[in-house]
């Protein structure tokens, strides 16, 4: 393994954690119950900032590891010209921007669908969460779900894009 390979993996983990913390800062301020009721009580805090840093780290480092490993493999291994560290990181940052944008859209959709009563919290949750928070809770849930889904799909798309780019550069 080269230094670039390792740097891509470590940077991917750090970017995933950074994204997770920023994402959780937004959703924890939107609906603290998403973290205090919707997640296991691992830390004894009601602080949106503390919860965002905690959950933003433990819920995303493990996403950044396989993402970074796959991107490092696709960009560094094989016979085709390798991508530079900068090229790989720029592609990951583009994916993160797409994830953020689609998470925002998903959160708005989740909120709206709850407000017009197309979707609702499960009875177990709706009984313990104030009705005024239901739409916000589902907005946070939809935003989180979208981030994971887009992260997984986006990583696959990114790996394909890297392969095509490297192959194209080998014929020039």
N, C-alpha and C positions, 0 to 999 in steps of 0.2 A: 504494500500500500504506500502511496506517495503522501507527501504532506498535504497536497491539494485535496486528495481524497478525504483525509481526516478532517481538514478544515471545512469542507462542504458539510460533512456530517455534524460536526460540532456547531457550525453556524446555523444549520437547519434546526437543531434542537433549541438553540438560543432564540432564533426567530419565532419558532412555534411557541415557546414560553412567553416571549414578548407579546405576540399576538393574543395568546390566551389571557394574559393579565389585562391588556387593553380591552379586550372583548368582555371580560368579566367585570372590569370597572364600570363599563356601560350597563351591563345587565344587572349587576348587583345594586347599582343606584336606581335602576328602573324597578326592580322587584327583589328586595332582599329575601323574601320568602322562597324564591327559587333556590337559594343556597341554604337557608336555615331550615326549611321544611323539605324541599325537593332533593336535597343531598344528605348523605349520612353526616351525622354530627361528629366530625373528626377533630375540629378545633372549637373551642368554646369562645366564640366571638359573634357579635351582631354587627360588627363594623364592615361596611361594604368594601372598604379598602383592604382590610386584613383578609377578608374572604376572597376578594379578587386576586390578591397576590398568592394566597394559598392554593385556591382551586385553579387559577390560571397557570400555575406551575405544575401541580401534580396531574392535572387533566390533559396537559398538552405535550410534556416532554416526550412521552411515549409515542406521540404522533410524529413529532419531529425526527425521532430516531429512524424509523423505517423510511420516512420520506427522504431524509438526508442520505441514507444508505442507498436507496434506489437511485436517487439523482446522482450520487457519487459514482455508482457502478455504471450507469448509462452515460455519464459524461467523461469517465476516466478509463474504463476498461475496454479492451478490444483493439482492433487494428486501425480504426479510423482516428483522425486527429482529435486530440482531447480538447474539451472546452476549458477555458481558463476559469479560475476561481470566480472572477468577477462576472463572467457570463452566467455561470451556474447560479450565483447569488441573485443576479438581476432577474432571472427567470423565477426563482423562489419568491422574490419580493412581488413580482407581478401576480403570482398565484395568490399571495396573501391579500393583495388589493382586491382581487376578484372575490376571494372568500369573504372579506369584510363587506363588500358591496352586496353580495348575494345574501349574506347573513342579515344585513339591514333590511333588505326586501322581504326576506322570509319572516323576520320579526314583525314587520308591518302587516304582512298577510296573516300571521297567527293572531295578532291583536285584532285585526278587522274581522276575521272569521269568528272570533270569540264574541266580539261586540254585537254582531248580527245573529248570534246564537246558532251558527252552523257547527261549531265545535265547542266543547266545554271540558272543564276539568273532570277527572274521574271523581266519583262520589267520595272516595277516601280523602282526596285533596280538597275538594270543594267544601267539605264539612269543617276543615280546620283553617282554611285561608279566607280572609275577608273577601266578600263578593267584589269589592272595588278593585281588588288585586288580581282577579282571575284573568282578565285580558292581558295584563302585564306579565303574569306568570307564563302564560302560553306564548306570548311574544318572545320572552327570554328563551323558552324551550325550543321554539321554532328557529330562533337565531342560532342557538347552540347546535341543534341538529343539522342545520344547513352548513355551518362551518365544518363540521366533521365530514359530512357527505361531499361537499365541494373540495375539501382537502384531499380526500381519498381519490375521487374522480380526477381532480386537478393534477395530482401526482402522476397518475397513469397517463394523462394527456401530456404532461410535461416530459415524462420519460420517452414517449413516442416522438415528441417534438425534438428532443435532444438527439435521438437516434437518427431522425431524418436530417437534421442539421449537420451532424457529424458525417453522415454518409455523403451528403451533398458537397461538403468541403473536401472530401477525399477525391472527388472527381475533378476538382478545379485545379 
